[in-house]
Amino acid sequence: MVSDIASTDPQPTRPRGDDLAFAGVARQAELVRAGEVSARELVELHLARIDRLDGVLHAFRSVAAERALAEADAAQERLRDGDPAPLLGVPIAVKDNVDVAGETTAHGTPEGGPPARADAEVVRRLRVAGAVVVGRTAMPELALWPHFTESRTGGVTRNPWDPERTPGGSSGGAAAAVAAGLAAGAVGSDGGGSIRVPAACCGLFGLKPQRGRISLMPLAEHWLGLTHLGPLARRVLDAAVLLDALHGPAPGDADRPPAPAQAFARAAATAPGTLRIAVSTKPAMPTRVAPAIREAVESTAELLRSLGHEVRERDPDYGVLMPQFLPRYARGAWEDARTLPSGPRLERRTRGMVRLGAAMARPAARVRAAEPARAARIGAIFADHDVVLTPTIAAAPPRAGRHARAGALRTFLDAGTYACFTAPWNITGQPAASVPAGFDADGLPLAVQLVARPGAEATLLALAAQLEQARPWADRRPSEP
């Protein structure tokens, strides 16, 4: 179900009641800095919404209410002291595979060992920017599945637009939290589509930045280089503001972006100029693309033409992708499982993927070594195009609980429908974003994916913001379940 609010433009006056929860990262930060709302009031509002709604949605693995309120008070004190930090008092959620000091990082499993001694670099930067970490969001075990967020530990996470549907995965809890107004924004991880897929399922803007743009420390890399961290947000500007706060290398990182960071919020407020855009609905893995999703891509292509861009059909040369992706994905699952004390208690489908990963050391090393050649093959399309436009996912979000008894093989094969357009860009490492593109006949969000050259997040943000202005989406929000 869907409800409307008055406008997609930044509100000239302070939003009232629960409307404030949907104001977005940038607007909430502005309101706190202007003294129109206190950091504590803002955090209390989101905690109340979590208390009211999360019993149905199961977006959070854990909520740190007392700590969040203390952080809100500290943010207010920083504001009084003249601290210019950009996110003072803004409530942000982080995924259950990101270290938060004093809390267990469980990766969606029953237990994750002793509490983390320090914040992950991305959480440290959130705190430096003044954000308040309200909780850890749910994920499937070891972040393995892009098409649902369910586990024996966390239960079934549900889509705010239709609680009978999944919010996607593996950052499904993060997406559900932002879509339902339980957090202003969230940090997710993406090893094959796990930011972009749930963003598409939940009507959000989700950005997988350039590999290395946001540090993974204390991990030098994850899933042999496939994994990126990035923002999920209601608006393009919100994601850009988060990226401004989070980007930059840290000592120990395995990767450095091929292009220097820019002022990403400024990019989101800048016209993109005339771009050459390739449109493709050819999936990188065998699957059928739903008619409503093809129509969303076609309508977006027409809109881009009307905005002055040069748009033509052209398919990337993916080659046979599965042998390039599966060994790193499965080996990553094996590496993650080794860090946990609860290996025998993992779900059957997780254990199956971990067993496969145990045999993948050499294949994974081979395909990692072959990555530059594969990236060059896929990236050849950017010799004469600035952006590639594709679907984000090939089908509507599946029914929640549909995979409850599925083993590793069936679950993995079903995942192809949801990662077939996203996974190639984890191999290449370049930036890609899911952009809302309307709703289908059942009231479920539709989305398209935009992919830019390596290091060109600014291009994506400018183009996505232009689409948002021409075809607003943030004025719609789910009804409360």
HELIX and SHEET records of a PDB file:
HELIX    1   1 GLY A   17  PHE A   22  5                                   6    
HELIX    2   2 VAL A   25  ALA A   34  1                                  10    
HELIX    3   3 ALA A   39  LEU A   57  1                                  19    
HELIX    4   4 ALA A   65  ARG A   80  1                                  16    
HELIX    5   5 GLU A  121  VAL A  128  1                                   8    
HELIX    6   6 GLU A  141  ALA A  143  5                                   3    
HELIX    7   7 GLY A  172  ALA A  179  1                                   8    
HELIX    8   8 ARG A  196  CYS A  202  1                                   7    
HELIX    9   9 TRP A  223  GLY A  225  5                                   3    
HELIX   10  10 VAL A  236  LEU A  246  1                                  11    
HELIX   11  11 PHE A  264  ALA A  268  1                                   5    
HELIX   12  12 PRO A  291  SER A  306  1                                  16    
HELIX   13  13 MET A  322  ARG A  338  1                                  17    
HELIX   14  14 GLY A  343  ARG A  345  5                                   3    
HELIX   15  15 ARG A  348  ALA A  358  1                                  11    
HELIX   16  16 ALA A  361  ALA A  369  1                                   9    
HELIX   17  17 GLU A  371  GLY A  379  1                                   9    
HELIX   18  18 ALA A  380  ALA A  383  5                                   4    
HELIX   19  19 ALA A  408  ALA A  419  1                                  12    
HELIX   20  20 PRO A  424  THR A  428  1                                   5    
HELIX   21  21 GLU A  457  ALA A  470  1                                  14    
SHEET    1   A 2 VAL A   2  ASP A   4  0                                        
SHEET    2   A 2 ARG A 476  PRO A 478 -1                                        
SHEET    1   B11 PHE A  60  VAL A  63  0                                        
SHEET    2   B11 VAL A 132  THR A 137 -1                                        
SHEET    3   B11 PRO A  91  LYS A  95  1                                        
SHEET    4   B11 GLY A 185  ASP A 190  1                                        
SHEET    5   B11 HIS A 228  ALA A 233 -1                                        
SHEET    6   B11 PHE A 205  LYS A 208 -1                                        
SHEET    7   B11 ALA A 432  PHE A 439 -1                                        
SHEET    8   B11 PRO A 445  ALA A 452 -1                                        
SHEET    9   B11 VAL A 387  PRO A 391 -1                                        
SHEET   10   B11 ARG A 276  VAL A 279  1                                        
SHEET   11   B11 GLU A 310  GLU A 313  1                                        
SHEET    1   C 2 GLU A 150  SER A 151  0                                        
SHEET    2   C 2 GLY A 155  VAL A 156 -1                                        
END                                                                             
